[in-house]
Amino acid sequence: MKTSKPFDVFPVYTQYRPEQSVQVFVTIAPDCGDDDAVAVTVFHHHALVHAVRLSLPELRRQQGIVDLGVFSEGGYHVACDLQGEGATWTARTAFDVRAHWRNAPRYSFLCNFAPSDTQEDMQVFFRHFHLNVTQFYDWMERHDALVPRTSEFVDPMGRKLYTEGITSRMQALREIQSASIAYAAVYASLADYAQAHPEQGIYDNQGVQYSLIDRFFLMDISEGSLWREHILAEFGRVVQFGFDGLHLDQYGFPKSAQRRNGTTMWMDDAYLSFIDACRKTLGGQTGLIFNAVSSYPIHAVSASAQDAVYVEVWPPMVRYRHLSALIERVRGEAAGTKQVILAAYLKSFGAKRETRPDAIARSALLVTAVIFASGGFHLVLGEAGGMLAEAYYPDYNTMVPELYDPLRAMYDIVTADADLLSAPDAVDVSWSFVGGINEEILIQGAPISVEPDMGTVWVRVTLTKRGLVLHFINLLWVDHEEWNSVHEEPFRPAPPLDVSIEWNHPVDGVFVQRAEAPGWNRTDADWKSHVRGKALTLTVPSFDVWATVFVPYNTDSESAKQ
């Protein structure tokens, strides 16, 4: 799927490492004249940090690649202006510079492993959305012997796969600097292995071995078990095969089990011990992501040796507020040491699309905004324009065209502004600053709430070391709060909001960003009488889904948070 923009700009890599020179592609129609030019500007949040201008002949000699140089760690907005014939057109993108993908894990998926002459469509899509870590779903020959032994094979679900299709996609991701993570169920064997090794299984209190769809039989991963020894050796072969890490899956059950000898085990203890054993066996350079299905067992694994905390979201977590509260809970459990990824599958993208494409798009944007504004990341994108509608990834569907550009804009924001959205130091103070007896932030123009209530603008306020951040999510038009459903209600944008902020620090400026137009814009802010002293007052312009206000600290003053 291609973007609808007449010309485009996007980074060569999905994420850059410190000391790497940042390069972006600028694609322009061949009929543009030699007198035209492009101007590329780079912003760290609101601050201009770099600018370069090239004529189109120069750009063509460089094959559309603009080298922007080396940048400090962090996220950056990029604006590219095409100037010619008395008019200017603007395209936007973002990039970030991080020591490791774990610092900002924009997780994605691949599940098609047929031979292909080119991976270009997938690579362009991943560059557009900055997808820097990728799960290879159901790539393996068997769950108990993962690495393929032949060039062609049939997987346990009956799909014909090709080893060359796996390795070529790993290479394609290396070319765009996206990590390859191999799916691996921690405790699943096929029937023949389970029958040959009953002492390695786990059982219910009637002596029946736990299984999924009578095809995958569950094994004992606890310390000292023979299955743990076997599967850790298999994981070592996976890394030798070329993967950068493993996605450690479970099925959400059981929470406790019996061994063949009648002894019992709690799975939360077993998962924590197993993840740490993976780290010890595979080393510090191997990526590890464990699936805490329906948030179990977050209390145990948040402190484990994995690289991020990943939760596959299922009922009873059905409302927008559940997504936000889940992210906040995980961030608390992890004590700011790990980022949070939600696998929130959007069933509206299922095969039978009986609703309007604009309604599907707007519903997906709302879920994305709630997750990003809450400080999380979202696994839903993959392949070349694919979106997940359910837990079996080969049944993914292609996103509706109406969604591509606005969703891409949100991914630009989460890439450029992660330090404001999901930084470990970001603290949610909404309930202490807004509404009720709180007078630190006053908002007029629409009904507001400090949790995602339908018929309101949801306001979330965070304090970071960089400044004060206010999020506004438009729920004025929705008539139900279920995140995994299509909103077919008549849409209406949020009206302008008048905001007053009690502020006792030096001010370098106040900036507003709307998701439909990424990039921080300085807004006119005045000092006006407040409940106590004077307040910074500003107007947030009308927006569709998500708007943000940023009041940066003056880093030259003692008022900057340390």
C-alpha angles and dihedrals in degrees: 000000000000129000116254093229117119090226130009148203128198137153124268090226128042088226134003130223123224112279092021116124110242116232130184132194117232112195117194132172112264093236093070111115128247090245091064121095141192126226118198120196127185125204130191096212101307099343122096108231105165141013133180134175126203134180115234092249088056091048092050092050087055090050091243095303120130116195108213098180133231122328135190119255112286142070128298138196117219127202121190118194121197107206123194146118092019094303137095128211122191132210124181139205140150141221137189136209115216136161090228138005089244089075091066110007109191092183122203140167143235124190107157112093105170118128113271135184092219140020093191098117091052092046093051091049092050091049092049091053098033093235101180104171124041134195116217099213119207094348095140132098094224134359091234096041105031109176112083116249096196136039092249128030144156116243124222090266092055100257119140110231136182128218090215089055089058098045094044090055091049088054091047090055092049087057091059095034099247116143119240113227119188119221111234128169106220097215108021125115131168121252098262093054092046092050091050093048109035091155089067096056132094121229144194122243091274093057095255115139113240114246143166118234088339088281107083115052120202122239138196112267096174123124114286096018122135091228091058090053091048098046095044088056088051090051089053089056090050091058091046088052088065109268121137094217149330136267103216109210134193130177100234094255149120107028090190133010147177127245124225090263092056099255116132134228140191112227096215091064091044094051093050092048092046096051091050090048089053090053092049093047099041100036136234096291095061114094116233127192120171123200110233094195111215086351095300119169100004091137090063108031101042088082094043126110095267122121100234137004111250124190126187103211120224137157134318082048093074107133132077090244089057091059092050094044091047092054091047091049094050092047088054094047091049091047091224094301098112139037120240124237122189121201095207106167116208109222089189085078092061121128094266106066106182097159134076116281091230090056091049091049095048092049092052091048091052093053090047093050092050092051096044095044089050091057099258139118126229131225105205107104129081149123111037103324096335128151128193118241097170144008096271100078100200086069091064120134135215117260118250113258091240089067102049103084100035092047090047088054090055091051088052088056096048089048098047098036106036088120087065098037109039107010113141089241095055109116123192109228098162096121091051099045107036134053134356112039092346116109102169091099122027121188128190133178102063141023109279136198135184090224130048101276121164114247093032143082105251111224122201120182124194134180117215134171087257099052147284118319126196121191123198119193118188110231094147093108101043122098098192134039101217107124096200098060136080119260106219094166117122106277124231126176122238112265122236111290124215109216129191119191124192101226130176100175135087112274127219092178145305119250135197130199128187119200091230089059111032117207132074118270122197109238131203106261123181135188111243136168113284137181086274118023115315131326136210106251127195142152122241106211121233113287138183107221116343135013130175135200120204124193105185122206117244096250091201091063133074089243092076110108113249 
